[in-house]
């Protein structure tokens, strides 16, 4: 990972999803993936994205690999694997052995627009997974891997390899690589204001004063 990307990831890790979502609002950008929640792991994840697209089709030519394994092998420590499985076929798109392999590789976590299985194994490994829901149904014989590191759609958000993601108990947010510097700067400003508000509340200031007009207008451009 280049120095600039490493710096962006370090800054992103100091934030939370709500501050980043507010920054997107302030800049009139999209990036919140609605309907995904944390199903395994308790920690926040933040990092650069690798993408995997699953769907219906023929198995690719060449050596047969299970879906997700190419992304795991290509991942750098801290990378987040993002999986699209919007085919309409009811099956898992990520499983327990994949979670262990990703954990051992140093992958930061998985974000899946689809169903995942073996969730108890992911929890045992303390491997963060954010997804739409769970299922015991295998992907084998139902869906195949269509592409790696090509654009995918997660909820209504187009996500590309090299973009950035942050996910925690509040949800999942993506930041395009071209906007990451502006979004981080805005989010850091919002976080600083909220930290000052917290200090004022603890210091005895009335909440009606702390959360007044300045807070209501915080996201104005």
C-alpha atoms as an extended CHARMM CRD file, in Angstrom:
* protein
*
       221  EXT
         1         1  UNK       CA              0.0000000000        0.0000000000        0.0000000000  PROA      1               0.0000000000
         2         2  UNK       CA              1.4150000000        3.4050000000       -0.9270000000  PROA      2               0.0000000000
         3         3  UNK       CA              2.1260000000        6.0460000000        1.7180000000  PROA      3               0.0000000000
         4         4  UNK       CA             -0.9030000000        8.1790000000        0.8180000000  PROA      4               0.0000000000
         5         5  UNK       CA             -3.3160000000        5.2660000000        1.0410000000  PROA      5               0.0000000000
         6         6  UNK       CA             -1.7840000000        4.1390000000        4.3450000000  PROA      6               0.0000000000
         7         7  UNK       CA             -2.2990000000        7.6230000000        5.7510000000  PROA      7               0.0000000000
         8         8  UNK       CA             -5.9240000000        7.6910000000        4.5920000000  PROA      8               0.0000000000
         9         9  UNK       CA             -6.5810000000        4.3150000000        6.2340000000  PROA      9               0.0000000000
        10        10  UNK       CA             -4.9580000000        5.4290000000        9.4930000000  PROA      10              0.0000000000
        11        11  UNK       CA             -7.1330000000        8.5470000000        9.5600000000  PROA      11              0.0000000000
        12        12  UNK       CA            -10.2510000000        6.5560000000        8.6950000000  PROA      12              0.0000000000
        13        13  UNK       CA             -9.6120000000        4.1650000000       11.5780000000  PROA      13              0.0000000000
        14        14  UNK       CA             -9.8000000000        7.0810000000       14.0230000000  PROA      14              0.0000000000
        15        15  UNK       CA            -13.3510000000        7.8850000000       12.9040000000  PROA      15              0.0000000000
        16        16  UNK       CA            -16.7040000000        6.1110000000       13.0690000000  PROA      16              0.0000000000
        17        17  UNK       CA            -19.4210000000        5.4490000000       10.5030000000  PROA      17              0.0000000000
        18        18  UNK       CA            -21.6650000000        8.2520000000       11.7250000000  PROA      18              0.0000000000
        19        19  UNK       CA            -18.9870000000       10.9350000000       11.3270000000  PROA      19              0.0000000000
        20        20  UNK       CA            -18.1770000000        9.6620000000        7.8330000000  PROA      20              0.0000000000
        21        21  UNK       CA            -21.8570000000        9.4890000000        6.8790000000  PROA      21              0.0000000000
        22        22  UNK       CA            -22.2970000000       13.0680000000        8.0940000000  PROA      22              0.0000000000
        23        23  UNK       CA            -19.2940000000       14.1290000000        6.0320000000  PROA      23              0.0000000000
        24        24  UNK       CA            -20.8630000000       12.5860000000        2.9290000000  PROA      24              0.0000000000
        25        25  UNK       CA            -24.0620000000       14.5220000000        3.6550000000  PROA      25              0.0000000000
        26        26  UNK       CA            -22.0740000000       17.7230000000        4.0790000000  PROA      26              0.0000000000
        27        27  UNK       CA            -20.3440000000       17.1880000000        0.7250000000  PROA      27              0.0000000000
        28        28  UNK       CA            -23.5540000000       15.9920000000       -0.9900000000  PROA      28              0.0000000000
        29        29  UNK       CA            -22.0420000000       12.5900000000       -1.7500000000  PROA      29              0.0000000000
        30        30  UNK       CA            -23.4540000000        9.0690000000       -1.4660000000  PROA      30              0.0000000000
        31        31  UNK       CA            -21.8370000000        6.0440000000        0.1490000000  PROA      31              0.0000000000
        32        32  UNK       CA            -24.0500000000        4.6010000000        2.8900000000  PROA      32              0.0000000000
        33        33  UNK       CA            -24.9930000000        0.9740000000        2.1220000000  PROA      33              0.0000000000
        34        34  UNK       CA            -28.4750000000        0.5410000000        3.5780000000  PROA      34              0.0000000000
        35        35  UNK       CA            -29.5720000000       -2.8020000000        5.0060000000  PROA      35              0.0000000000
        36        36  UNK       CA            -26.2230000000       -4.3210000000        5.9760000000  PROA      36              0.0000000000
        37        37  UNK       CA            -25.4060000000       -5.0350000000        9.6070000000  PROA      37              0.0000000000
        38        38  UNK       CA            -22.6180000000       -6.5630000000       11.6620000000  PROA      38              0.0000000000
        39        39  UNK       CA            -23.1480000000      -10.3120000000       12.0100000000  PROA      39              0.0000000000
        40        40  UNK       CA            -19.7390000000      -11.3700000000       13.3610000000  PROA      40              0.0000000000
        41        41  UNK       CA            -16.9530000000       -9.6420000000       15.2250000000  PROA      41              0.0000000000
        42        42  UNK       CA            -17.4160000000       -6.6430000000       17.4810000000  PROA      42              0.0000000000
        43        43  UNK       CA            -14.7110000000       -4.3070000000       16.2260000000  PROA      43              0.0000000000
        44        44  UNK       CA            -14.9930000000       -1.4950000000       13.7250000000  PROA      44              0.0000000000
        45        45  UNK       CA            -13.2260000000       -2.0890000000       10.4260000000  PROA      45              0.0000000000
        46        46  UNK       CA            -11.7520000000        0.4650000000        8.0590000000  PROA      46              0.0000000000
        47        47  UNK       CA             -9.5350000000       -0.0400000000        5.0470000000  PROA      47              0.0000000000
        48        48  UNK       CA             -9.1220000000       -0.2960000000        1.3000000000  PROA      48              0.0000000000
        49        49  UNK       CA            -11.4270000000       -2.4610000000       -0.7420000000  PROA      49              0.0000000000
        50        50  UNK       CA            -11.0170000000       -5.5960000000       -2.8390000000  PROA      50              0.0000000000
        51        51  UNK       CA            -14.1470000000       -6.5570000000       -4.7770000000  PROA      51              0.0000000000
        52        52  UNK       CA            -15.7340000000       -9.8790000000       -5.7160000000  PROA      52              0.0000000000
        53        53  UNK       CA            -18.8360000000      -10.2740000000       -7.8850000000  PROA      53              0.0000000000
        54        54  UNK       CA            -20.8860000000      -13.4660000000       -7.7150000000  PROA      54              0.0000000000
        55        55  UNK       CA            -23.8040000000      -14.5280000000       -9.8570000000  PROA      55              0.0000000000
        56        56  UNK       CA            -25.2270000000      -17.1210000000      -12.2090000000  PROA      56              0.0000000000
        57        57  UNK       CA            -23.0550000000      -18.4120000000      -15.0510000000  PROA      57              0.0000000000
        58        58  UNK       CA            -20.5880000000      -21.0130000000      -16.1890000000  PROA      58              0.0000000000
        59        59  UNK       CA            -17.5730000000      -21.9080000000      -14.1320000000  PROA      59              0.0000000000
        60        60  UNK       CA            -14.4870000000      -20.0360000000      -15.3740000000  PROA      60              0.0000000000
        61        61  UNK       CA            -11.8690000000      -21.8130000000      -17.4680000000  PROA      61              0.0000000000
        62        62  UNK       CA             -8.6160000000      -22.8440000000      -15.8570000000  PROA      62              0.0000000000
        63        63  UNK       CA             -7.8520000000      -24.2440000000      -12.4180000000  PROA      63              0.0000000000
        64        64  UNK       CA            -11.0160000000      -24.4710000000      -10.3010000000  PROA      64              0.0000000000
        65        65  UNK       CA            -10.9940000000      -22.2130000000       -7.2500000000  PROA      65              0.0000000000
        66        66  UNK       CA            -13.7240000000      -21.6960000000       -4.7220000000  PROA      66              0.0000000000
        67        67  UNK       CA            -15.3170000000      -18.2500000000       -4.7710000000  PROA      67              0.0000000000
        68        68  UNK       CA            -13.5690000000      -15.6980000000       -2.5790000000  PROA      68              0.0000000000
        69        69  UNK       CA            -10.2190000000      -17.4640000000       -2.4880000000  PROA      69              0.0000000000
        70        70  UNK       CA             -8.6030000000      -15.3120000000       -5.1870000000  PROA      70              0.0000000000
        71        71  UNK       CA             -9.4420000000      -12.1560000000       -3.2430000000  PROA      71              0.0000000000
        72        72  UNK       CA             -8.0970000000      -13.6110000000       -0.0090000000  PROA      72              0.0000000000
        73        73  UNK       CA             -4.8170000000      -14.5420000000       -1.6770000000  PROA      73              0.0000000000
        74        74  UNK       CA             -4.4920000000      -11.0560000000       -3.2220000000  PROA      74              0.0000000000
        75        75  UNK       CA             -5.3410000000       -9.1650000000       -0.0260000000  PROA      75              0.0000000000
        76        76  UNK       CA             -2.8740000000       -7.0870000000        1.9210000000  PROA      76              0.0000000000
        77        77  UNK       CA             -3.1660000000       -6.9060000000        5.7300000000  PROA      77              0.0000000000
        78        78  UNK       CA             -6.1170000000       -4.7380000000        6.6920000000  PROA      78              0.0000000000
        79        79  UNK       CA             -7.8390000000       -4.8690000000        3.2950000000  PROA      79              0.0000000000
        80        80  UNK       CA            -11.6070000000       -5.3560000000        3.2650000000  PROA      80              0.0000000000
        81        81  UNK       CA            -13.1850000000       -7.8590000000        0.8820000000  PROA      81              0.0000000000
        82        82  UNK       CA            -16.4850000000       -6.6150000000       -0.5660000000  PROA      82              0.0000000000
        83        83  UNK       CA            -18.8050000000       -9.2040000000       -2.1340000000  PROA      83              0.0000000000
        84        84  UNK       CA            -21.7840000000       -8.6070000000       -4.4020000000  PROA      84              0.0000000000
        85        85  UNK       CA            -24.3080000000      -11.4470000000       -4.6080000000  PROA      85              0.0000000000
        86        86  UNK       CA            -27.4570000000       -9.8500000000       -6.0370000000  PROA      86              0.0000000000
        87        87  UNK       CA            -28.3670000000      -12.6720000000       -8.4220000000  PROA      87              0.0000000000
        88        88  UNK       CA            -31.6500000000      -13.5150000000       -6.7020000000  PROA      88              0.0000000000
        89        89  UNK       CA            -30.4130000000      -17.0540000000       -6.0750000000  PROA      89              0.0000000000
        90        90  UNK       CA            -30.8680000000      -18.0180000000       -2.4340000000  PROA      90              0.0000000000
        91        91  UNK       CA            -27.4410000000      -19.1470000000       -1.2350000000  PROA      91              0.0000000000
        92        92  UNK       CA            -24.5170000000      -18.0950000000        0.8520000000  PROA      92              0.0000000000
        93        93  UNK       CA            -21.7500000000      -15.9620000000       -0.6180000000  PROA      93              0.0000000000
        94        94  UNK       CA            -19.1860000000      -16.4110000000        2.1620000000  PROA      94              0.0000000000
        95        95  UNK       CA            -18.4770000000      -19.2120000000        4.6240000000  PROA      95              0.0000000000
        96        96  UNK       CA            -16.4950000000      -20.4520000000        7.5790000000  PROA      96              0.0000000000
        97        97  UNK       CA            -13.3340000000      -21.7430000000        5.9190000000  PROA      97              0.0000000000
        98        98  UNK       CA            -13.1390000000      -18.5060000000        3.9410000000  PROA      98              0.0000000000
        99        99  UNK       CA            -13.4060000000      -16.5620000000        7.2000000000  PROA      99              0.0000000000
       100       100  UNK       CA            -10.5340000000      -18.5130000000        8.7200000000  PROA      100             0.0000000000
       101       101  UNK       CA             -8.4100000000      -18.1430000000        5.5900000000  PROA      101             0.0000000000
       102       102  UNK       CA             -9.0730000000      -14.4030000000        5.5010000000  PROA      102             0.0000000000
       103       103  UNK       CA             -8.3030000000      -14.0440000000        9.2100000000  PROA      103             0.0000000000
       104       104  UNK       CA             -4.9670000000      -15.8470000000        8.7860000000  PROA      104             0.0000000000
       105       105  UNK       CA             -4.1600000000      -13.6260000000        5.7980000000  PROA      105             0.0000000000
       106       106  UNK       CA             -4.7640000000      -10.4750000000        7.8570000000  PROA      106             0.0000000000
       107       107  UNK       CA             -7.9060000000       -9.3670000000        6.0210000000  PROA      107             0.0000000000
       108       108  UNK       CA             -9.7010000000       -6.6760000000        8.0120000000  PROA      108             0.0000000000
       109       109  UNK       CA            -13.1890000000       -8.0250000000        7.3800000000  PROA      109             0.0000000000
       110       110  UNK       CA            -15.8620000000       -8.8090000000        4.8080000000  PROA      110             0.0000000000
       111       111  UNK       CA            -18.8040000000       -6.7190000000        3.6130000000  PROA      111             0.0000000000
       112       112  UNK       CA            -21.3450000000       -8.7230000000        1.6240000000  PROA      112             0.0000000000
       113       113  UNK       CA            -24.4890000000       -7.6420000000       -0.1830000000  PROA      113             0.0000000000
       114       114  UNK       CA            -25.9340000000      -11.1100000000        0.1710000000  PROA      114             0.0000000000
       115       115  UNK       CA            -26.2790000000      -13.9480000000        2.6390000000  PROA      115             0.0000000000
       116       116  UNK       CA            -23.4010000000      -15.5380000000        4.5430000000  PROA      116             0.0000000000
       117       117  UNK       CA            -23.1530000000      -18.9070000000        6.2390000000  PROA      117             0.0000000000
       118       118  UNK       CA            -21.1230000000      -20.5600000000        9.0100000000  PROA      118             0.0000000000
       119       119  UNK       CA            -21.6110000000      -17.3780000000       11.0100000000  PROA      119             0.0000000000
       120       120  UNK       CA            -20.8100000000      -19.1700000000       14.2710000000  PROA      120             0.0000000000
       121       121  UNK       CA            -17.3700000000      -20.0040000000       12.9020000000  PROA      121             0.0000000000
       122       122  UNK       CA            -16.7550000000      -16.3710000000       11.9610000000  PROA      122             0.0000000000
       123       123  UNK       CA            -17.7490000000      -15.3690000000       15.4830000000  PROA      123             0.0000000000
       124       124  UNK       CA            -15.4340000000      -17.9900000000       16.9460000000  PROA      124             0.0000000000
       125       125  UNK       CA            -12.5760000000      -16.5750000000       14.8580000000  PROA      125             0.0000000000
       126       126  UNK       CA            -13.6150000000      -13.0120000000       15.8430000000  PROA      126             0.0000000000
       127       127  UNK       CA            -13.6220000000      -12.1830000000       12.1370000000  PROA      127             0.0000000000
       128       128  UNK       CA            -15.7810000000       -9.1440000000       11.2590000000  PROA      128             0.0000000000
       129       129  UNK       CA            -18.5800000000       -9.7770000000        8.7760000000  PROA      129             0.0000000000
       130       130  UNK       CA            -21.1850000000       -7.2610000000        7.6570000000  PROA      130             0.0000000000
       131       131  UNK       CA            -23.9410000000       -8.6930000000        5.4660000000  PROA      131             0.0000000000
       132       132  UNK       CA            -27.6270000000       -8.7330000000        4.6560000000  PROA      132             0.0000000000
       133       133  UNK       CA            -28.4840000000      -11.9590000000        6.5080000000  PROA      133             0.0000000000
       134       134  UNK       CA            -27.4560000000      -15.5430000000        7.2020000000  PROA      134             0.0000000000
       135       135  UNK       CA            -28.2720000000      -18.9160000000        5.6270000000  PROA      135             0.0000000000
       136       136  UNK       CA            -27.0090000000      -22.5100000000        5.8230000000  PROA      136             0.0000000000
       137       137  UNK       CA            -27.3330000000      -22.9290000000        2.0190000000  PROA      137             0.0000000000
       138       138  UNK       CA            -24.1020000000      -23.4200000000        0.0660000000  PROA      138             0.0000000000
       139       139  UNK       CA            -23.0940000000      -21.4060000000       -2.9910000000  PROA      139             0.0000000000
       140       140  UNK       CA            -21.6810000000      -24.5320000000       -4.6610000000  PROA      140             0.0000000000
       141       141  UNK       CA            -23.7610000000      -25.4610000000       -7.6880000000  PROA      141             0.0000000000
       142       142  UNK       CA            -25.8030000000      -22.2620000000       -7.3580000000  PROA      142             0.0000000000
       143       143  UNK       CA            -23.6060000000      -19.2170000000       -7.9960000000  PROA      143             0.0000000000
       144       144  UNK       CA            -20.1060000000      -18.6890000000       -9.3320000000  PROA      144             0.0000000000
       145       145  UNK       CA            -17.4620000000      -16.0090000000       -9.1190000000  PROA      145             0.0000000000
       146       146  UNK       CA            -17.9240000000      -13.6580000000      -12.0670000000  PROA      146             0.0000000000
       147       147  UNK       CA            -15.1190000000      -11.1700000000      -11.4320000000  PROA      147             0.0000000000
       148       148  UNK       CA            -12.4570000000       -9.8940000000       -9.0660000000  PROA      148             0.0000000000
       149       149  UNK       CA            -11.5480000000       -6.2520000000       -8.5590000000  PROA      149             0.0000000000
       150       150  UNK       CA            -14.1500000000       -5.0200000000      -11.0200000000  PROA      150             0.0000000000
       151       151  UNK       CA            -16.8730000000       -2.5380000000       -9.9640000000  PROA      151             0.0000000000
       152       152  UNK       CA            -19.6500000000       -4.0440000000       -7.8510000000  PROA      152             0.0000000000
       153       153  UNK       CA            -22.9280000000       -2.7000000000       -6.5240000000  PROA      153             0.0000000000
       154       154  UNK       CA            -23.4920000000       -2.8960000000       -2.7780000000  PROA      154             0.0000000000
       155       155  UNK       CA            -27.0010000000       -1.7510000000       -1.8720000000  PROA      155             0.0000000000
       156       156  UNK       CA            -27.2650000000        1.2100000000       -4.2840000000  PROA      156             0.0000000000
       157       157  UNK       CA            -23.5850000000        2.1500000000       -4.1060000000  PROA      157             0.0000000000
       158       158  UNK       CA            -21.0500000000        1.4360000000       -6.8400000000  PROA      158             0.0000000000
       159       159  UNK       CA            -17.8330000000        0.2580000000       -5.2160000000  PROA      159             0.0000000000
       160       160  UNK       CA            -14.4950000000       -0.1150000000       -6.9960000000  PROA      160             0.0000000000
       161       161  UNK       CA            -11.2770000000       -1.8360000000       -6.0030000000  PROA      161             0.0000000000
       162       162  UNK       CA             -9.0950000000        0.7130000000       -4.2340000000  PROA      162             0.0000000000
       163       163  UNK       CA            -12.0370000000        2.5740000000       -2.7120000000  PROA      163             0.0000000000
       164       164  UNK       CA            -12.3250000000        2.8040000000        1.0700000000  PROA      164             0.0000000000
       165       165  UNK       CA            -14.8300000000        1.3190000000        3.5070000000  PROA      165             0.0000000000
       166       166  UNK       CA            -15.6730000000        1.7890000000        7.1580000000  PROA      166             0.0000000000
       167       167  UNK       CA            -18.1610000000       -0.3750000000        9.0420000000  PROA      167             0.0000000000
       168       168  UNK       CA            -19.2690000000       -0.6120000000       12.6560000000  PROA      168             0.0000000000
       169       169  UNK       CA            -22.3720000000       -1.2170000000       14.7320000000  PROA      169             0.0000000000
       170       170  UNK       CA            -24.1480000000        1.6810000000       13.0130000000  PROA      170             0.0000000000
       171       171  UNK       CA            -23.6950000000        0.3820000000        9.4630000000  PROA      171             0.0000000000
       172       172  UNK       CA            -21.4790000000        0.3790000000        6.3890000000  PROA      172             0.0000000000
       173       173  UNK       CA            -20.0990000000        3.3800000000        4.4900000000  PROA      173             0.0000000000
       174       174  UNK       CA            -18.0140000000        3.4750000000        1.3120000000  PROA      174             0.0000000000
       175       175  UNK       CA            -15.7970000000        6.3390000000        0.1410000000  PROA      175             0.0000000000
       176       176  UNK       CA            -14.5850000000        6.5450000000       -3.4360000000  PROA      176             0.0000000000
       177       177  UNK       CA            -10.8410000000        6.8850000000       -3.8360000000  PROA      177             0.0000000000
       178       178  UNK       CA            -11.2240000000       10.2050000000       -5.6480000000  PROA      178             0.0000000000
       179       179  UNK       CA            -13.1980000000       11.7220000000       -2.7490000000  PROA      179             0.0000000000
       180       180  UNK       CA            -11.4180000000       10.2060000000        0.2400000000  PROA      180             0.0000000000
       181       181  UNK       CA             -9.2710000000       13.2230000000        1.1360000000  PROA      181             0.0000000000
       182       182  UNK       CA            -12.2110000000       15.6480000000        1.1680000000  PROA      182             0.0000000000
       183       183  UNK       CA            -14.4480000000       13.2110000000        3.0680000000  PROA      183             0.0000000000
       184       184  UNK       CA            -11.8050000000       12.5310000000        5.7160000000  PROA      184             0.0000000000
       185       185  UNK       CA            -11.1950000000       16.2430000000        6.2580000000  PROA      185             0.0000000000
       186       186  UNK       CA            -14.9310000000       16.8910000000        6.6650000000  PROA      186             0.0000000000
       187       187  UNK       CA            -15.3940000000       13.9030000000        8.9690000000  PROA      187             0.0000000000
       188       188  UNK       CA            -12.4600000000       14.9260000000       11.1470000000  PROA      188             0.0000000000
       189       189  UNK       CA            -13.9650000000       18.3880000000       11.5130000000  PROA      189             0.0000000000
       190       190  UNK       CA            -17.3220000000       16.9280000000       12.5230000000  PROA      190             0.0000000000
       191       191  UNK       CA            -15.6730000000       14.5500000000       15.0130000000  PROA      191             0.0000000000
       192       192  UNK       CA            -13.7700000000       17.4510000000       16.5780000000  PROA      192             0.0000000000
       193       193  UNK       CA            -16.9780000000       19.4520000000       17.0410000000  PROA      193             0.0000000000
       194       194  UNK       CA            -18.7130000000       16.4690000000       18.6490000000  PROA      194             0.0000000000
       195       195  UNK       CA            -15.7500000000       15.8480000000       20.9440000000  PROA      195             0.0000000000
       196       196  UNK       CA            -16.0250000000       19.4570000000       22.1320000000  PROA      196             0.0000000000
       197       197  UNK       CA            -19.7590000000       18.9800000000       22.6760000000  PROA      197             0.0000000000
       198       198  UNK       CA            -19.1100000000       15.8980000000       24.7840000000  PROA      198             0.0000000000
       199       199  UNK       CA            -16.5940000000       17.8180000000       26.8820000000  PROA      199             0.0000000000
       200       200  UNK       CA            -19.1000000000       20.6410000000       27.3680000000  PROA      200             0.0000000000
       201       201  UNK       CA            -21.8190000000       18.2220000000       28.5080000000  PROA      201             0.0000000000
       202       202  UNK       CA            -19.5030000000       16.5080000000       30.9750000000  PROA      202             0.0000000000
       203       203  UNK       CA            -18.5060000000       19.9600000000       32.2060000000  PROA      203             0.0000000000
       204       204  UNK       CA            -22.1160000000       20.7410000000       33.1140000000  PROA      204             0.0000000000
       205       205  UNK       CA            -23.3780000000       22.7600000000       30.1450000000  PROA      205             0.0000000000
       206       206  UNK       CA            -27.0810000000       22.2370000000       29.3990000000  PROA      206             0.0000000000
       207       207  UNK       CA            -27.7830000000       19.8500000000       26.5380000000  PROA      207             0.0000000000
       208       208  UNK       CA            -30.2130000000       22.3640000000       25.0330000000  PROA      208             0.0000000000
       209       209  UNK       CA            -27.2800000000       24.7380000000       24.6480000000  PROA      209             0.0000000000
       210       210  UNK       CA            -24.7810000000       22.1420000000       23.4850000000  PROA      210             0.0000000000
       211       211  UNK       CA            -27.1410000000       20.7630000000       20.8270000000  PROA      211             0.0000000000
       212       212  UNK       CA            -28.4010000000       24.1020000000       19.6080000000  PROA      212             0.0000000000
       213       213  UNK       CA            -28.3030000000       25.9640000000       16.3060000000  PROA      213             0.0000000000
       214       214  UNK       CA            -24.6120000000       25.2960000000       15.6900000000  PROA      214             0.0000000000
       215       215  UNK       CA            -25.2080000000       21.5570000000       15.8240000000  PROA      215             0.0000000000
       216       216  UNK       CA            -28.3340000000       21.7100000000       13.6320000000  PROA      216             0.0000000000
       217       217  UNK       CA            -26.4210000000       23.6320000000       10.9530000000  PROA      217             0.0000000000
       218       218  UNK       CA            -23.2230000000       21.5900000000       11.2300000000  PROA      218             0.0000000000
       219       219  UNK       CA            -23.6970000000       19.8730000000        7.8740000000  PROA      219             0.0000000000
       220       220  UNK       CA            -24.3410000000       22.9890000000        5.8470000000  PROA      220             0.0000000000
       221       221  UNK       CA            -21.7710000000       23.5150000000        3.1130000000  PROA      221             0.0000000000
